[in-house]
Amino acid sequence: MIPAPKLAVIGKPVAARAALPVVTSNYESCKVTSDRLTDLQEWVRGQRAP
């Protein structure tokens, strides 16, 4: 197994308390998009069904 490269630090460090709302919002947006794509995929598959 090849070890993962170390992360590069860009900009100033941010406190977890300040980052949490942004991370939570990003996760929520990704979840909504994932759900929409899942629904779209099911709809497309339904269109192909006889």
Residue frames as a rotation matrix with the C-alpha (Angstrom) as fourth column:
MET 1
0.585 0.811 0.000 0.00
0.811 -0.585 0.000 0.00
0.000 0.000 -1.000 0.00
ILE 2
-0.379 -0.677 0.631 1.31
0.655 -0.678 -0.334 3.42
0.654 0.287 0.700 -0.95
PRO 3
-0.341 0.251 -0.906 1.06
0.818 -0.395 -0.418 5.99
-0.462 -0.884 -0.071 1.86
ALA 4
0.632 0.638 0.439 -1.06
0.760 -0.620 -0.194 9.06
0.149 0.456 -0.877 1.17
PRO 5
-0.351 -0.774 0.527 0.85
0.590 -0.620 -0.518 12.30
0.727 0.129 0.674 0.63
LYS 6
-0.518 0.121 -0.847 0.78
0.753 -0.407 -0.518 14.84
-0.407 -0.905 0.120 3.43
LEU 7
0.529 0.787 0.317 -1.77
0.848 -0.506 -0.159 17.63
0.035 0.353 -0.935 3.11
ALA 8
-0.559 -0.669 0.490 -0.49
0.653 -0.720 -0.238 21.06
0.511 0.187 0.839 2.16
VAL 9
-0.040 0.493 -0.869 -1.39
0.819 -0.482 -0.312 23.92
-0.573 -0.724 -0.385 4.46
ILE 10
-0.503 -0.021 0.864 -2.87
0.662 -0.652 0.369 26.85
0.555 0.758 0.341 2.54
GLY 11
0.153 0.554 0.818 -3.76
-0.118 -0.812 0.572 30.04
0.981 -0.184 -0.059 4.32
LYS 12
-0.542 -0.300 0.785 -4.16
-0.746 -0.259 -0.614 30.57
0.387 -0.918 -0.083 8.02
PRO 13
-0.881 0.254 -0.399 -5.33
0.375 0.890 -0.260 27.83
0.288 -0.379 -0.879 10.39
VAL 14
-0.276 0.880 0.386 -9.03
-0.586 -0.473 0.659 27.95
0.762 -0.044 0.646 11.24
ALA 15
-0.746 0.082 0.661 -10.55
-0.604 0.337 -0.723 26.89
-0.282 -0.938 -0.202 14.55
ALA 16
-0.905 0.424 0.010 -12.80
0.406 0.859 0.312 23.85
0.124 0.286 -0.950 14.41
ARG 17
-0.280 0.834 -0.474 -15.64
0.578 -0.248 -0.777 25.92
-0.766 -0.492 -0.413 15.87
ALA 18
-0.145 0.171 -0.974 -15.42
-0.540 -0.839 -0.067 28.32
-0.829 0.516 0.214 12.91
ALA 19
-0.824 -0.263 -0.501 -15.05
-0.566 0.376 0.734 25.55
-0.005 0.889 -0.459 10.32
LEU 20
-0.809 0.480 0.341 -17.92
0.286 0.826 -0.485 23.38
-0.514 -0.295 -0.805 11.56
PRO 21
0.142 0.934 -0.327 -20.79
-0.079 -0.318 -0.945 25.44
-0.987 0.160 0.029 10.09
VAL 22
0.017 -0.212 -0.977 -19.07
-0.955 -0.291 0.047 25.55
-0.295 0.933 -0.208 6.70
VAL 23
-0.914 -0.391 -0.106 -18.31
-0.406 0.887 0.221 21.83
0.008 0.245 -0.969 6.70
THR 24
-0.552 0.787 0.275 -21.87
0.289 0.490 -0.823 21.03
-0.782 -0.375 -0.498 7.81
SER 25
0.281 0.656 -0.701 -23.35
-0.456 -0.551 -0.699 23.24
-0.845 0.516 0.144 5.09
ASN 26
-0.328 -0.487 -0.810 -21.12
-0.944 0.145 0.296 21.66
-0.027 0.861 -0.507 2.43
TYR 27
-0.972 -0.005 0.233 -22.08
-0.035 0.992 -0.125 18.18
-0.231 -0.130 -0.964 3.59
GLU 28
-0.167 0.986 -0.001 -25.76
0.133 0.022 -0.991 19.09
-0.977 -0.166 -0.135 3.50
SER 29
0.220 0.198 -0.955 -25.43
-0.820 -0.493 -0.291 20.44
-0.529 0.847 0.054 -0.05
CYS 30
-0.695 -0.550 -0.463 -23.65
-0.710 0.627 0.322 17.28
0.113 0.552 -0.826 -1.17
LYS 31
-0.814 0.450 0.367 -26.33
0.182 0.798 -0.575 15.09
-0.552 -0.402 -0.731 0.45
VAL 32
0.170 0.906 -0.388 -29.13
-0.217 -0.349 -0.912 17.00
-0.961 0.239 0.137 -1.29
THR 33
0.016 -0.251 -0.968 -27.34
-0.987 -0.156 0.024 16.70
-0.157 0.955 -0.250 -4.64
SER 34
-0.925 -0.381 0.013 -26.74
-0.379 0.922 0.082 13.00
-0.043 0.071 -0.997 -4.07
ASP 35
-0.452 0.839 0.302 -30.41
0.217 0.432 -0.875 12.42
-0.865 -0.330 -0.377 -3.29
ARG 36
0.337 0.576 -0.744 -31.47
-0.574 -0.501 -0.648 14.32
-0.746 0.646 0.162 -6.40
LEU 37
-0.332 -0.543 -0.771 -29.10
-0.941 0.251 0.228 12.31
0.070 0.801 -0.595 -8.58
THR 38
-0.932 0.066 0.356 -30.34
-0.037 0.961 -0.275 9.06
-0.360 -0.270 -0.893 -7.07
ASP 39
0.000 1.000 -0.027 -33.92
0.044 -0.027 -0.999 10.09
-0.999 -0.001 -0.044 -7.85
LEU 40
0.250 0.022 -0.968 -32.93
-0.879 -0.414 -0.236 11.05
-0.406 0.910 -0.084 -11.39
GLN 41
-0.763 -0.597 -0.250 -31.17
-0.647 0.710 0.278 7.73
0.011 0.373 -0.928 -11.90
GLU 42
-0.673 0.595 0.439 -34.27
0.235 0.735 -0.636 5.85
-0.702 -0.325 -0.634 -10.73
TRP 43
0.302 0.806 -0.510 -36.46
-0.296 -0.429 -0.853 7.93
-0.906 0.409 0.109 -13.06
VAL 44
-0.107 -0.428 -0.898 -34.16
-0.986 -0.067 0.150 7.25
-0.124 0.901 -0.415 -16.05
ARG 45
-0.959 -0.249 0.135 -34.17
-0.244 0.968 0.052 3.53
-0.143 0.017 -0.990 -15.33
GLY 46
-0.307 0.931 0.197 -37.96
0.204 0.266 -0.942 3.65
-0.930 -0.249 -0.272 -15.10
GLN 47
0.263 0.367 -0.893 -38.14
-0.716 -0.546 -0.435 5.28
-0.647 0.753 0.119 -18.53
ARG 48
-0.497 -0.561 -0.662 -36.21
-0.856 0.440 0.270 2.36
0.139 0.701 -0.699 -20.06
ALA 49
-0.761 0.241 0.603 -38.38
-0.120 0.860 -0.496 -0.31
-0.638 -0.449 -0.625 -18.43
PRO 50
-0.904 0.426 0.044 -40.89
0.166 0.254 0.953 -2.00
0.395 0.868 -0.301 -20.76
